[in-house]
């Protein structure tokens, strides 16, 4: 998987995951999980997309850590693509 393809996959994911839409169970699942980190291996190196507070900041930002480039920050998950 190339870096471009990996970013396309990341951008297609929703920021909130509703397990009841993914898995079926005997009981109703009402838990919402927030996506905070994604690790992607492109075949040559790893990329990590992490949602965390940055030093001196109030908000949690998405940061892309890539072996080939300096960290890149995004205000929200929609900007990742």
ZAZAZA-872846 format. One record per residue (C-alpha): residue number from 1; residue in three letters; x, y, z. Coordinates in steps of 0.1 Angstrom, whole numbers, plus 2048, in hexadecimal, padded with zeros to 3 digits. Layout:
N
 rolum drenkol  px  py  pz
   NUM     Ala   X   Y   Z
...
//
This chain:
81
 rolum drenkol  px  py  pz
     1     Unk 800 800 800
     2     Unk 80E 822 7F7
     3     Unk 80D 841 80D
     4     Unk 7F2 850 7F6
     5     Unk 7DC 831 7F8
     6     Unk 7E1 82F 81E
     7     Unk 7D6 853 822
     8     Unk 7B7 84C 80C
     9     Unk 7AD 82F 823
    10     Unk 7B3 844 842
    11     Unk 79E 860 834
    12     Unk 781 848 82C
    13     Unk 77E 83E 851
    14     Unk 765 850 866
    15     Unk 771 862 886
    16     Unk 758 84F 89B
    17     Unk 752 829 899
    18     Unk 730 81A 8A2
    19     Unk 736 7F6 8AA
    20     Unk 711 7ED 8A4
    21     Unk 717 7F7 87F
    22     Unk 735 7DF 87C
    23     Unk 72D 7C1 892
    24     Unk 70D 7AF 89A
    25     Unk 706 7A3 8BD
    26     Unk 6EA 796 8D2
    27     Unk 6E7 7B7 8E5
    28     Unk 6E6 7DA 8D8
    29     Unk 708 7EA 8D9
    30     Unk 707 80F 8E1
    31     Unk 72B 816 8E7
    32     Unk 73D 830 8D1
    33     Unk 762 82E 8CD
    34     Unk 776 84C 8C1
    35     Unk 792 845 8A9
    36     Unk 7B3 852 8B8
    37     Unk 7CF 840 8A5
    38     Unk 7D5 82D 885
    39     Unk 7F5 81A 87C
    40     Unk 7FB 813 857
    41     Unk 817 7FF 848
    42     Unk 81D 808 823
    43     Unk 835 7EB 81C
    44     Unk 854 801 820
    45     Unk 84D 814 841
    46     Unk 833 81C 85B
    47     Unk 81C 83A 85D
    48     Unk 809 843 87C
    49     Unk 7EB 85B 87E
    50     Unk 7E6 865 8A2
    51     Unk 7CC 87B 8B2
    52     Unk 7DB 88C 8D1
    53     Unk 7E0 8AD 8E3
    54     Unk 7FF 8C0 8D7
    55     Unk 815 8D2 8F0
    56     Unk 806 8F4 8F9
    57     Unk 7E6 8EC 8E6
    58     Unk 7C2 8E9 8F3
    59     Unk 7B4 8D3 8D7
    60     Unk 7BD 8B0 8CC
    61     Unk 7CB 8B0 8A9
    62     Unk 7D2 894 890
    63     Unk 7F7 890 889
    64     Unk 805 87B 86D
    65     Unk 827 86B 875
    66     Unk 838 85E 856
    67     Unk 85C 852 853
    68     Unk 862 867 834
    69     Unk 854 888 840
    70     Unk 852 89E 85F
    71     Unk 832 89B 873
    72     Unk 814 8AB 863
    73     Unk 7F6 8B8 878
    74     Unk 7D2 8BA 86E
    75     Unk 7B6 8CD 87F
    76     Unk 79D 8B1 87A
    77     Unk 79B 88E 86B
    78     Unk 78B 89B 84A
    79     Unk 7AC 8AE 842
    80     Unk 7C0 88D 842
    81     Unk 7B9 886 81D
//
